[in-house]
Amino acid sequence: MRHLFALQLRSDAPQLKTRLAAAIVLVLAGNALGVLGPPGMAAYFGLLDLAGLRTGESVLVSAAANVAGAMAGQVARIKGARAIGIVNSRELCDWAIRHARFSACVNHRAEDLGTRLRQSAPRGFDIYFDNSGGELLEAVLSGHHIAPGGRVILNGVRDDDPAESLRRAGYAPGEITVLRLSAAAYQHRRSEFMKDAIAWYGADRLACREDVAEGLESVPAHLIRAMRGENFGRPLIRL
C-alpha cells in the first residue's frame, strides 16, 4: 500500500521537509496528469466501455510505455485479459514487462513485428488499443492481426478514413470495428474511473513513470523529445 503522507519529520529538519514536500507535489501532479488523469481515463473507458473488454481476451497496445498505453495494459491485466505491448526500444519493453506487467512486448524497431504478433496471438487480437496510428496501424491491419469481431480503439489517433484502411487490408465490411476514443466524452463519469483507479494505485496494482526535466529552460528540448517519441513516461517540468 502506498503511504505518501504517513511520515513524521523532526522539526529541526526544514530542508528535508522542503524536499519531501516538493517530491510529494511532483508525484501528485504527475498522477493527476497521468494514470489518474485524462490518459488513464481514456484507457479505462476505452477498454471497458467502448471496446467492451471481456475476461480472457487478448489486447494489443501500441506505445505501451506511455501513460495511456501502460494504463491500458494494466487495466486489461486487472480485468483478466492478456496484454501484449508494442514499443520502440528494449528499455521500454523491459519496463512494460517488469513494471506494467504486460504478458509480452515487441520492440518493433528491432524485431519482426508480424512474426512476433503471430506468435503472441495466432488467432489474432480481440482488441487493439492504438496510440500511434500511421505505419504501425497499417502494419497491424495489413498483417491481419485483428481477430474477426475484433475492435480497434483509436486513442487520439488521426486516421481520415478507417474504412479505407480496412478495405486496403482486405477486411470484409463489419468484420472488425474501428472506434474513436475521446476521454472528454467520459468526463461526466470521472468518478467511476477514480474509484477504481485510486484503489488500484493504492494497492500497487498500477505502475507509472514520469520523464522529468529541470527548469523552464529545458522546456523546448523536452517538448522536442516528446514529439519524437523519445520520452520515457509522462513529460513533466520541475520548476
N, C-alpha and C positions, 0 to 999 in steps of 0.2 A: 504494500500500500504506500502511495506517495504521500509524504507529510512535508509540504512546503513550509508550513508555519510552525511546526511543533519543535521549536528551538528556543532556548533561553540563552541570552548573551549577557556577559558581565558588563556592568555599567562603565567599567574602565577600558572598554574596547570599542571606542567610537568608530575607528577606521574599519574594523571588522563588520560592525553594524552597517556602515555605509556600503561596503562591498556586497554584503549579503542582500541588502535592500535592492541594489542595482541588479543583482543576479535574479532575484525574485521577479522584479518588474520585467526583465527580459524574457524569462520563462513564460510569464503570464501573457505578455504581448505576443510572443511567438505562437503560443497555443491559440490565442484569440483570433489570430490571423491564419492559423493553420488547421490542426486537427479539430479544434473546437470552433473554427470559423467557417467561412464560405467554402473553402476547398474540401474540408471534412464533410460539411453538409451536402455538398454536391455528390461525393462518393456514397454517402449513406443513402440518400434518396434516389440517386441514380441506379443503385443496385437493388435496393429493397422495394422501391415504389415503381420506378419507371421500367426497370428490367424484370421485376418480379422474381428475384433470386430465390431458388429453391435448394434445400439441403441436397448435397451430393453432386451439384452441378460443377462444371469446370469453367473457371473465369480467367480470361486472358486480360492483362492490364499493361498498357504501354506507359512509358515514363513512370515506371513502378517505384522509383525512389523519390519522386516529387511528392508534395503533400497529398494531393488528391489521389495519385496513383497508389501510394503507400497505404492510405486510408482505405481505398477500395479493396486492396488485397487483404487487409486485416479484417474489414467487415465481412468479406467473403469467408475467411477462415473462422471467425467467431460464429457465423451462421451455418457452419457445417459444410461449406463448399471448398473447392480446391482452387487455389490461386497460382497462376504462372505469370511472372513478370517479364517485361522487355525493357532493357536499359541500354546505355551506350558505353559502358566501361565495366571492367572487372570489379573495381572498387564499389560501384553502385550495386552490382549483382551480389557481392558479398554482404553488403548492408541489407539488401532486400531479403536475403535468405536468413541471415543470422539475427537480425533485429526485428524486421517486419514479419518475419517467419512465413514468407512465400514458400510454397512447395518446391518451386524451381524458378530459375531466372535465366534469361537468354541475353547475352551481350551481342546485339545484332551487328555491331561493327567488327567483331572478331569471330563470330560463329555463323554457320549456315542457318539462317532463320527458319527456312522452310523445313529443313531436316529436323531441327530441334523441336519445332512446334508439332510436327507429325509424331515424333517420339513421345511428346508430353500428352498429346490428346489425339490418338489415332482416328477417332470418330469425329473430331472437330470440337471446338469450344462452344459451350452453350451461350456464353456472354463474352463480348469483347468490350471492355471499358477503355475507350480510346481518348488519350490526352494529347495525341501527336498529330494525327491527320497525315496528309501528304503521301509521300512514297511508302511510309510504313503501313498506313491504312490500305493503300493499294496492294501492297505485298501480302497482307493478311487476307484480303478479299480474293485477289487473283490466285492465291495458293489454296483456296477453298478450305481455309482453316476454321470456318464457322459451320457448326452442325446445322442440319435442317431444323427449322424452328428456332434458330438462334437469334439473339438480339445484339445489335451493335449500338453502344451508347456513345454519342459524340459529346464529349465534355469540353465545351469551349472551342471545338474544332470547326474551322471554316471548310465547308465542303458544299460547293454551289449546287450540286445535284447528286445526292446519294443514289438515286435510282439509276443514273447513268453509270456510276461506279459499279453498281451491282450488275448492270447489263453487260458492261465490259468484262466483268469477271465470270460471266456465264451463269449467274443465279437466275432461276425461274422467278417470275413475279410472285411475291408472297412467301418465297422460300425462307428468307430471313427478314428481320425487321430492323430498320435503322431509325433510331430515336435521338433527337437533340435534347441535351440537358442544360437547364438553366437553374442554378442554385437560387436565384432571386424568386423564381416561381414557387419555391417552398418556404419562403421567409415566414409565412403565417403559421408554419408547422415547426418552427425552430425549436420549440420547447420539447417536442418529441425526440428530436435529434439530440438535444443537450442532455436529456435524461439518460439516454443510453451512452452517449459519448463520454460524459463525465464519470459515469460508473465504470466504464471500460478503462478509461485513463487512470482512474484512481486505483484500479486493480492491476495495473501494469500490463494490460492487455493491448495497449496501443503504443507503438514506437513512433517517435517523430524526431526530426533533426532540422536545426536551423543553420543557415550559412550566414554567419555574422561578420560584417566588416566594421571597422572603427572610423567614426567621424564623417562629417559631411563631404570632405574632400575625396572620400572613397566612393561616393555615390555613382559617378559616371562609369568607372571601371566595373563596379559591382553590377550595374544595370546591363552593361555590355555582356558580361559573363552570363547573366541570367538569360539574355536574349539569345545567346549562342547555345544555351542548354548546358553550360559548364558549371553551374552552381550545384551544390550538394545540399538539398533541403530548401526550406523557405528563406529567400533572401531578406535579411534584416540589417539595419544600420544601428550601431550603438553610438549614441550622442554623448 
